[in-house]
Amino acid sequence: MDRLEAVRSFVEVAGSGSFTQAAERLGLTRVRVSRHITEVEAWLQARLLHRTTRRVSLTEAGLAALPLCEQLLSQAGELENRTRPRGQALAGRIRVASPIGLGQQLLYQLVEDFLALHPGVQIQLLLSDRNARLVDERVDVALRFSRQPDPQLIARRLMRVDSCLCAAPGYLARAGRPAHPHDLAGHNCLVHLDGTRWDFYRGDEPLAVAVSGNFGADDMGVLARAAARGLGIALLPCDLANPYLQRGELVPLLADYQAPSAWVWAVYLSRSYQQPLVRTFIDFVAEHWQQPVMRLSE
C-alpha cells in the first residue's frame, strides 16, 4: 500500500470526524478512504477509530497515533518541498477565508500577484466577517483579526492593524466633535453587532465606553459606508478607514486616545500546512504584510 496516502486519509478522518468529508477533501471515494483506514490499522496492528452510523471518534490508540502521523506527513511534505527542482511550478487548489474588508482592501491584490507567479494554482476566496469553520468548509487557511487566536488551531501572526475612530464632516457639522471618549455617549455610534463597548487608552490608562446608536451591522465594510454617508461615528480597522480618510469622506477623531490594535493571523489545521502550496501562500502573504496598517492623520 501507499502508506503516506493511507496515513493522510487517517489524519483527514480524525480531523473531520467523517469519512465522507475526508473523501471530499482528498478527492477520493468514501470506499477508498475506508480501505486506507483498514490498511493503517493493519500496519499498526491497532484499532484507531470507533465507527458508528452517526459519528467517528478516535480510540486510545488513535489518539496516540494521530500526532505522530501528522508529524510523518509534515516531514514528508518538507522533504518534497526541499527536494523539488528549482523553478518547478506549484499546482493545486487552496481555499482561503478572510474578513470581507481585509479581503477586498488588501488580500485580493496579493491573490492576483500570487496567481501571476503560479499560474497552475487555483485559489477559492471565501469572504465573510464570521469565522469560517475550517473543517466543515474545507478551508486550508483562514485570516482572522484577533489579539489571541484560538489555541486549538495553529496560527502565524502576520500584520498589525490599528483602529481609527472617525466620522464624516457632515455628521460632525450637525452633531459636534467629541473631545473625550465619554462624549461618545451623546453621539450616534455605529456599532458592530459583536458588542457595544469601545475600549481606548491614553498612555497606560485604559478607558472603556458604552456606546449606542440607531444602526448596527455584522460587517465592518457596511459600517464604514454608513459612517461616510454621515450616519454617525464608527470605530474601524485602518485597512477599511484609510481609503475614506484619504478621500476626505471621513476624518479621524480623538487623536490623543488610541483604540487597541488587532493582529491579522493566518490560522490553519496541522494537516493543511503539510501542503507545500499552503506553506508557500502563507509565506508569500507574510512577506508582503510586514508593515503595520496605521491610522492616517488629518
NORFEN-V872679 format. One record per residue. SS is DSSP state (h for helix, s for strand, l for the rest). PSI is psi in degrees with one decimal (none if undefined). Layout:
[[SS & PSI] [SS & PSI]]
This chain:
[[l & 158.7] [l & 99.2] [h & -36.3] [h & -42.3] [h & -40.2] [h & -42.1] [h & -38.0] [h & -39.0] [h & -41.1] [h & -45.2] [h & -39.6] [h & -43.4] [h & -42.1] [h & -38.8] [h & -37.5] [h & -21.5] [l & 20.4] [l & 129.1] [h & -37.5] [h & -47.5] [h & -39.8] [h & -42.6] [h & -41.5] [h & -43.1] [h & -36.2] [h & -10.9] [l & 31.8] [l & 169.3] [l & 158.3] [h & -35.6] [h & -39.6] [h & -41.9] [h & -43.2] [h & -39.1] [h & -38.3] [h & -43.0] [h & -42.9] [h & -39.9] [h & -40.8] [h & -42.4] [h & -37.9] [h & -38.9] [h & -45.8] [h & -7.7] [l & 46.8] [l & 146.7] [l & 122.8] [l & -23.6] [s & 141.3] [s & 124.5] [s & 126.0] [l & 175.8] [l & -20.1] [l & -29.3] [l & 161.6] [s & 132.0] [s & 161.2] [s & 139.2] [l & 176.1] [h & -40.2] [h & -37.0] [h & -40.7] [h & -38.0] [h & -34.2] [h & -29.9] [h & -54.0] [h & -32.4] [h & -36.9] [h & -40.3] [h & -40.5] [h & -39.5] [h & -45.8] [h & -38.1] [h & -43.7] [h & -37.0] [h & -40.7] [h & -40.5] [h & -38.7] [h & -44.4] [h & -41.2] [h & -41.4] [h & -28.2] [h & -3.4] [l & 131.7] [l & 139.5] [l & 132.3] [l & -5.9] [l & 134.0] [l & 140.1] [l & 149.7] [l & 156.3] [s & -177.0] [s & 137.9] [s & 150.5] [s & 125.4] [s & 126.0] [s & 144.3] [s & 150.5] [l & 150.9] [h & -52.2] [h & -44.1] [h & -40.6] [h & -41.3] [h & -41.3] [h & -37.9] [h & -41.3] [h & -38.3] [h & -41.2] [h & -38.1] [h & -37.5] [h & -44.4] [h & -45.8] [h & -40.1] [h & -42.7] [h & -31.9] [h & -35.2] [h & -29.8] [l & 78.5] [l & -14.6] [l & 0.6] [s & 145.9] [s & 133.2] [s & 126.4] [s & 118.0] [s & 120.2] [s & 113.8] [s & 121.1] [l & 146.1] [l & -2.9] [l & 153.8] [l & 125.6] [l & 146.7] [l & 107.8] [l & -42.4] [l & -53.1] [l & -35.2] [l & 9.3] [l & 44.2] [l & 129.4] [l & -39.6] [s & 136.4] [s & 136.1] [s & 129.0] [s & 142.0] [s & 129.0] [s & 150.1] [l & -26.6] [l & 113.1] [l & 169.0] [l & 121.0] [l & -14.1] [l & -8.4] [l & 157.2] [s & 135.8] [s & 146.7] [s & 124.4] [s & 131.3] [s & -54.1] [s & 141.8] [s & 135.7] [s & 117.5] [l & 167.9] [s & 156.2] [s & 125.3] [s & 126.4] [s & 164.4] [s & 164.3] [l & 147.5] [h & -36.8] [h & -40.4] [h & -44.4] [h & -32.2] [h & -33.9] [h & -43.8] [h & -10.6] [l & 166.5] [l & 126.2] [l & 140.8] [l & -15.1] [l & 149.4] [h & -32.7] [h & -23.7] [h & -17.4] [h & -20.3] [h & -25.3] [h & 10.4] [l & 159.7] [l & 105.9] [s & 135.6] [s & 107.9] [s & 145.4] [s & 144.9] [l & -7.7] [l & -21.8] [l & 162.4] [l & 25.5] [s & 126.7] [s & 131.0] [s & 139.6] [s & 166.2] [s & 151.6] [s & 108.8] [l & -124.9] [l & 6.0] [s & 112.9] [s & 154.4] [s & 126.1] [s & 136.6] [s & 129.7] [s & 129.1] [l & 159.5] [l & 164.4] [l & -179.3] [l & 6.2] [l & 133.2] [s & 162.2] [s & 162.2] [l & 15.5] [l & 116.7] [h & -31.0] [h & -38.6] [h & -41.4] [h & -37.7] [h & -43.7] [h & -38.8] [h & -41.9] [h & -41.9] [h & -26.5] [l & 5.3] [l & 17.8] [l & -26.7] [l & -162.5] [s & 138.7] [s & 149.2] [s & 109.0] [s & 148.9] [s & 145.1] [h & -22.1] [h & -28.5] [h & -39.8] [h & -37.7] [h & -41.4] [h & -37.0] [h & -38.8] [h & -40.0] [h & -36.4] [h & -5.9] [l & 8.9] [l & -23.7] [l & 152.9] [s & 143.5] [s & 151.4] [l & 158.7] [l & 58.9] [l & -24.0] [l & -6.6] [l & 138.0] [s & 141.7] [l & 148.1] [l & 139.6] [l & 161.7] [s & 155.5] [s & 143.5] [s & 125.8] [s & 146.1] [s & 119.6] [s & 145.8] [s & 161.5] [l & 152.7] [h & -36.2] [h & -26.5] [h & -39.0] [h & -11.1] [l & -17.2] [l & 124.4] [h & -34.2] [h & -42.4] [h & -44.7] [h & -43.4] [h & -39.5] [h & -44.6] [h & -42.5] [h & -39.1] [h & -45.9] [h & -44.4] [h & -39.0] [h & -34.9] [h & -9.7] [l & 43.6] [l & -28.4] [l & 139.7] [l & 154.0] [s & 107.7] [l & 160.8] [l & 135.5] [l & 139.2] [l & 166.2] [l & none]]
